[in-house]
Amino acid sequence: MSEETAFRMRILSSLSEISEESWDGLANPGCQGSRKHNGAPQSGLTPPYNPFLSHKFLLALEESGSAVPETGWYGQHLILENENGQALGAVPCYLKNHSQGEYVFDHGWADAFERAGGRYYPKLQISVPFTPATGRRLLLSPTLNEQAGTAAMASGIIQLTEKIGASSAHLTFLTEPEWKALGEFDYLLRKDQQFHWENDGYQQFDDFLDALASRKRKAIRKERRAALADDIEIELLTGSDIQEQHWDAFFEFYQDTGSRKWGRPYLNRVFFSLLGERMADDVLLIMAKREGRYIAGALNMIGSATLYGRYWGCNEDHPYLHFEVCYYQAIDFAIAKGLKRVEAGAQGAHKLARGYMPTETYSAHWVAHEGLRHAVDRYLFGERAAVSMEANALRQHAPFKQS
């Protein structure tokens, strides 16, 4: 029997239906039981550790009630097995009846299709809920032939879409190699951009500043001084240093920002306790304190190569404090730990002046209805060109010295 014909698919409605060891052996191979935060490259072609793909993180989203059917995230996780029942691949999938918490916007597609008499929801979403961070979506075992595994997964996603009656399947914030590979299987390809900071071998923050044009360097130094001018202190917390009191303070900030930006925060208080209980070594809380109480904070997740900035909030307004807590302290930490980059979350061209450069992000889409598929394909052709043009234009305003 060939490798391909030996595959079979299984659907899980919850991460609790697969062991942590089996899932993490696919999501973060070689990293189980240890968190490599020193920035050292892992052996061979092993992908860098990504905390968002871990069994602990995804299960915490479920067990907290944040990503469950009641909130519109119904687990349909696709597992690729061999004839002996060994998991060789996995895809984090959710059946959804809305498009909230995704950060790759398809509301226009849904509106157009439904105005034409179609039914866009439910759809299949392949992502980490509420997390616009790049990572693998086709979690293949290192022992599996990559081409055969990708082909099986690409076909399996389409079969699952048809089986559950979904209009479409959307793989968002996937890696560029996966994006290109899925294009070979007629998935529609979409681009967007974020702003990431890249570590060019800096040993300290001043090394980064020295790479900037004089005017930009002076502006950042001025911002950092101003941010702490009101006797504000910064605390960096990770591991056992993070206590429930810190989560209480941060959750207050998170709720305020969430209610202002998207109407209702996606994550509940229970999730943050679970995160601290199960993944504290993967968490970096950057907290600002004034007169003995916390006034602002930012949550980051630590990978083996990347610091992922996620949420920010405050209950006092101080000039430039947002930039200090979210951007400059993150750069400081990444340099100290030898991390290759900082991903500062979605959107925000203001990050450019702070050394965060435009970086393309990728999504791939399968649309069942032929008419909608052709319309989306035409739209994406123009959108990809526009995204590339905007990124090129932004790079002309990079803050770095001209070579």
Buried (B, 14 or more C-beta within 10 A) or exposed (E): EEEEEBBBBBBBEBBEEBEBEBBBBBBBBBBBEEBBBEBEEBEEEBBBBBBBBBBBBBBBBBBBEBBBBEBBBBBBBBBBBBEEEEBBBBBBBBBBEBBBBBBBEBEEBBEBBEEEEBEBBBBBBBBBBBBBBBBBBBBBBEEBBBEBBBBBBBBBBBEBBEEBEBBBBBBBBBBEEBBEBBEEBEBBBBBBBBBBBEBEEBEEBEEBBEBBEEEBBEBBEEBBEBBBEEEBEBBBBBEEEBEEEBBEBBBBBBBBBBEEEEEEBBBBBEBBBBBBEBBBBBBBBBBBBBEEEBBBBBBBBBBBBBBBBBBBBBEEEBEBBBBBBBBBBBBBBBBEBBBBBBBBBBEBEEBBBBBBBBBBBBBBBBBBBEEBBEBBBEBBEEBBEEBBEEBEEBEEEBBBEEE
